[in-house]
Amino acid sequence: MRKLSKSKQQASGGLDLIPAESCAIPADGQACSIMPAVLADEPAGSVEKDLSRRRFLGMFGAVAGATAVLGTGVELLSYRAYAQGLPKTNNWTGNSGMTGSGAADMASTQAPPTHQWAMVIDLSMCNGCGSCTAACQKAHYLTPDQTWMKVFELTDTTGQTYHLPRPCMQCENPPCLHVCPVHATFRQEQGVVLVNQDRCIGCRMCMAACPYEARYFNWNSDVKYPPIPVEATPEFPVPQRLGTVGKCTFCVGNLNHGLLSECAAGCQMGAIYNGDLKTDVAVNSAGTTVKLSKFLDDNNAVTFKPEQNTHPRVWYILGHGQNLNADASTAKS
Amino acid sequence: MKETDINESALLNENGQRDAEQAWAADVRRAAIRPTIGRASVAWKLSVTVLGLVVLAGLGAWIYQFKRGLGAAGYNDQAFWAVYIVDVVTFIGVSYGGAVISAILRLTGQSWRAPLTRLAEGTALVTVLIGALFIFPHLGRPERFWEIPIYVNTSSPLFWDFMAISTYVLATVIFFYLPLVPDMAIVNKTLGRADRPARFRIYKALSLKWMGNERQRRLLHSVLTLISLIIIPLAVSVHSVLSWAFATTSRPGWMESVFPPYFVIAALYSGTALVIVVASAFRKGYRLERFITKRHFVRLGYIMAALGLVYAYLTIADLLSEGYTGITSGWIRQTIAGRYAIPFWFYVVFGEVLPIALVAVKKTRNIKGMTVASVGVVIALWVKRIVIVLPPVTQPLIGGFWGTYHFTWVSITITVAGVAAIPFGLMLLFRFLPVLSIDEMEEMGELGSVEQVSKETLAVQKQAPAYAYANGNGHVNGNGVGMPEKEVQL
């Protein structure tokens, strides 16, 4: 309980920093829209289930308007400004164009990000049912090939098979971002790597660079989308554009509205935790709320392919005898 | 084509006579200019029509692909780079050969190059344009290509590809144009204004008031030396940067330190081969047998074989270390003995063993043999690039299945159209511009350009001994049979 109230204080601190007016100054027509939550078929019942979880999620949602402004309207500018202030992991992204005093001015007029989204996947809980993939595909109207959240089957040292759900790792040092020739991939202020599909030229250099196979292209024009009342945004790129690349968005719209990501919400095993490095909290669909740093420490959480120097924001909690890198490199087709 | 179209009086010297040099010049001019004047032959028209239709079919297929998406060309998430990037690398690669061969031969003062330079530089020009155009079918949204120079990301290899390729295209155009300047003046002098005033004006503009005086010659010579010096490192940089589009990713099979020289040598190798193929075809089609002889093919064949050996060495260097340790060798296993074994061994046979054997065996070291070898190299090096691109793309990085790339009618049609565009472009080019570098050939003289000691030449000299003995300007450029080449005045 002490843990939670501390988190709450931090959340209200965030609220002070980002005043309510930010929602009244829309940078574009949809700055305050809450469309991801509307469209995403959020299982409302599961949200109501647990009090502590509701509190936590409410805290998530408190800054939704502000982040929507930052996130959709001026995402690149605000991100550049943010990048100026970050010490080490983001120094590659600072070359996006605006540098020097202009960027410093931007930084001084904008509130610091309140959340740094992360994810923890407890592999010992995963039974490989694939409901995370299904939930993700349903929410984002993906084709069956587009497995933004993909479950791989690996074999551990004892010969047991286990499952590896793989979302986008939201790397702090994303190779996809560095290789994009037109800055269509960017990293927003909450640490989520997104694709601006209006900007993307479809060169697929990011697909070549990603060590996690997390990117999926829109190859065919014959994909049918239902009529969708809002325009696609990097946070919620639906419908996808032909000839551009797409990938897991961490459902950052959901997170900012106090909802779990689709995959976490869809996971009946509670194996997927949405977390926030700032408030140091993570929560799963079973309503378990944990202190993120301690949870990672206690369970010896690892990142996938650390040798790639990507610094993922997705951590895995391994079961006995499981070694992600070794098991992935020896996996048979 | 009427012989009378050439102003014969322009071929005579000051005394109104035809001496040996003048006779040689007349022959060169006639051969080079003839294809640009008069009515085109039926064969030319037919070839251009057929090739043009193939190019049009490719454009149609590309429009279809633009509407339907890259899926129509067989692409999928586990084969996200395939045939078009191979085409880009291949076409820009063969262009490199034409440019660098010409530049190196120019810098080292190889006088025998003279009949080949225009063809080599023309091939470089046409293929680099085709290669650059293949970027468009490669892109998912080609209509947003303009963003690359606008939303610049200097940390992206593709931005540097863009810079390198566009600089190289510019350099190739200059490199093609500069030796053309004196030729434009010559063509104008030979053709006269009356017949085709429009063309006369264009040639005149292109000739930049060339008079052929000492100062202009010195200037042209130094500019050509300079551009030759520039184009070699520039071409090295283009292919290195192209290779870094692959080698800067973390994919096993691409992240190889050998990649830049690997690509550069592949480009030179296939480029030399294409020069041989083009020389062979135009020699026949444009009746250049007298100027482009067996000697040219054999020498180019030697260069090609040497490059082929270097390329084989780099291929082994690429495969051996990883294959030996086995750390990331899934793609090597698939290349040598798995799903990519057929194209890989096709390359080994037709891209290395066969051409080098044809050069090595004296009996096949002739025009026909070199042409067959070169056709093999050009095709096999395209196949080899498929083997370079596809295994690392289709390999699973986390586990699961190998991806597959299937050729579709769309990707085949577009690629074939690119191939057809080479002769198509060259034939149109040499309908308008002289197919031989007239000025250079005259400068080198007959003895610099045509083989001396072969029986073939002996026969020619018997027929027309004046070519070998007389000379108008007083300088010695020949003492008959067996004159050593180095005495030729350059």
Interface residues (C-beta under 8 A of the other chain):
Chain A: W92 N95 S96 G97 D145 Q146 F152 E153 L154 L164 R166 P175 H178 V179 C180 P181 V182 H183 R199 C200 I201 G202 C203 R204 M205 M207 A208 A209 P211 Y212 E213 R215 Y216 F217 N218 W219 N220 S221 D222 R241 L242 G243 T244 V245 Q308 D327 A328 S329 A331 K332 S333
Chain B: K67 R68 G69 L70 G71 A72 Y75 N76 D77 F80 W81 H138 L139 G140 R141 P142 R144 F145 E147 I148 I150 Y151 V152 N153 T154 S155 S156 P157 L158 F159 F162 A245 F246 T248 T249 S250 R251 W254 T328 V393 P396 L397 I398 G399 G400 F401 W402
